[in-house]
Amino acid sequence: MSKEGKMNKITKATILEMKKKGEKITMLTAYDYSTAAVMDEAGIDMILVGDSLGMVVLGYDSTLPVTMEDMVHHTRAVSRGASRAMVIGDMPFMSYQASVEEAVRNAGRLMQEAGAHGVKLEGGREVADVVAKIASAGIPVVAHLGLTPQSVHQLGGYRVQGKDDAAAVRIKEDAKILEEAGAFSVVLECVPSKLAAEITESLEIVTIGIGGGVDCDGQVLVVNDMLGMFDKFIPKFVKKYANLNVNMKEAISQYIDEVKSGVFPGPEHSFK
């Protein structure tokens, strides 16, 4: 992409056009200004301010404790760092389940207060009315099927979804229902590659895979995973493009040693 092209703002229309052209779509999570700015400069298409921040930033055991205030705060920071990429704000647990009216109001907050360009929410046919109402308010909606972390207790843990015929058919049907409701994209998480390919082929809207195989229109990963910032657990679908956990520990250890030994700060780091 040319330098001039990189300055063009990515929008819902851009993403849908990329699918028509067969151009793969790139998406990563970000939770702060500086990370978003680096991604934006690198040329990422979409940035998801995921409720995964509950686990990788806030230290919770799941995404469930994340609040709207958390999401507004972090989405606002990411939006400041992204001049080109399309920023999608995740709708946290219980921000859209209680009522359609509350869902629209919370989606509006992510747009109006936090500067998001769209929102993401989990669920299939049961959230179709919510998706339709949010979309009709002029807010681009990304849906999320397969492994939906907010429903992890109902799903029986973090496991592949859609492996048996009945489950696969339901996910296919849900994807079509969400498309008809007005979603412009759907995340397919931890579903068999063949199923994800069939769904991608059947939809005019964009599919974004995370553990959904190569045939999805695009891919998303949690940035902390793909940069190797954690070594406790690595999902099967993650490729580590760096090993920052080791690099950070080495740098911090060196800093500690140099401060304790009096090597740092040296004359070049001091004022006369």
GIQUIQUI-V791898 format. One record per residue. N is the residue number from 1. PHI is phi in whole degrees, -180 to 180 (999 if undefined). Layout:
{{N | PHI} {N | PHI}}
This chain:
{{1 | 999} {2 | -71} {3 | -61} {4 | -66} {5 | -65} {6 | -65} {7 | -84} {8 | -70} {9 | -69} {10 | -81} {11 | -128} {12 | -54} {13 | -62} {14 | -60} {15 | -63} {16 | -66} {17 | -67} {18 | -61} {19 | -63} {20 | -59} {21 | -84} {22 | 76} {23 | -92} {24 | -65} {25 | -108} {26 | -110} {27 | -146} {28 | -138} {29 | -85} {30 | -150} {31 | -133} {32 | -149} {33 | -61} {34 | -66} {35 | -65} {36 | -62} {37 | -64} {38 | -65} {39 | -60} {40 | -61} {41 | -66} {42 | -73} {43 | 105} {44 | -62} {45 | -82} {46 | -135} {47 | -119} {48 | -101} {49 | -86} {50 | -79} {51 | -71} {52 | -60} {53 | -58} {54 | -59} {55 | -92} {56 | -91} {57 | -115} {58 | -95} {59 | 82} {60 | -78} {61 | -83} {62 | -152} {63 | -86} {64 | -62} {65 | -76} {66 | -66} {67 | -108} {68 | -60} {69 | -63} {70 | -59} {71 | -67} {72 | -63} {73 | -59} {74 | -76} {75 | -66} {76 | -61} {77 | -66} {78 | -64} {79 | -61} {80 | -66} {81 | -92} {82 | -111} {83 | -93} {84 | -117} {85 | -66} {86 | -83} {87 | -98} {88 | -112} {89 | -96} {90 | -73} {91 | -92} {92 | -75} {93 | -53} {94 | 69} {95 | -94} {96 | -140} {97 | -84} {98 | -71} {99 | -160} {100 | -64} {101 | -63} {102 | -66} {103 | -62} {104 | -64} {105 | -63} {106 | -70} {107 | -62} {108 | -63} {109 | -63} {110 | -64} {111 | -80} {112 | -76} {113 | -88} {114 | -105} {115 | 80} {116 | -68} {117 | -106} {118 | -180} {119 | -130} {120 | -124} {121 | -143} {122 | -94} {123 | 122} {124 | -107} {125 | -59} {126 | -69} {127 | -112} {128 | -60} {129 | -64} {130 | -66} {131 | -59} {132 | -61} {133 | -70} {134 | -66} {135 | -64} {136 | -69} {137 | -83} {138 | 89} {139 | -106} {140 | -62} {141 | -120} {142 | -104} {143 | -89} {144 | -152} {145 | -123} {146 | 92} {147 | -77} {148 | -112} {149 | -55} {150 | -68} {151 | -108} {152 | -59} {153 | -69} {154 | -69} {155 | -81} {156 | 85} {157 | 113} {158 | -85} {159 | -143} {160 | -62} {161 | -110} {162 | 83} {163 | -79} {164 | -93} {165 | -59} {166 | -64} {167 | -66} {168 | -64} {169 | -62} {170 | -64} {171 | -65} {172 | -59} {173 | -63} {174 | -60} {175 | -61} {176 | -67} {177 | -61} {178 | -69} {179 | -61} {180 | -65} {181 | -74} {182 | 123} {183 | -65} {184 | -100} {185 | -157} {186 | -141} {187 | -81} {188 | -113} {189 | -108} {190 | 51} {191 | -122} {192 | -55} {193 | -57} {194 | -63} {195 | -65} {196 | -61} {197 | -64} {198 | -64} {199 | -65} {200 | -59} {201 | -67} {202 | -85} {203 | -107} {204 | -88} {205 | -82} {206 | -88} {207 | -105} {208 | -119} {209 | -93} {210 | -141} {211 | 79} {212 | -118} {213 | 89} {214 | -78} {215 | -84} {216 | -64} {217 | -67} {218 | -154} {219 | -135} {220 | -136} {221 | -137} {222 | -75} {223 | -60} {224 | -64} {225 | -74} {226 | -71} {227 | -91} {228 | 68} {229 | -82} {230 | -126} {231 | -123} {232 | -78} {233 | -150} {234 | -124} {235 | -59} {236 | -57} {237 | -82} {238 | -90} {239 | -107} {240 | -85} {241 | -91} {242 | -156} {243 | -132} {244 | -66} {245 | -58} {246 | -67} {247 | -62} {248 | -67} {249 | -62} {250 | -64} {251 | -65} {252 | -68} {253 | -63} {254 | -65} {255 | -60} {256 | -59} {257 | -61} {258 | -71} {259 | -67} {260 | -67} {261 | -91} {262 | 84} {263 | -73} {264 | -118} {265 | -84} {266 | -88} {267 | -56} {268 | -72} {269 | -107} {270 | -119} {271 | -107} {272 | -101}}
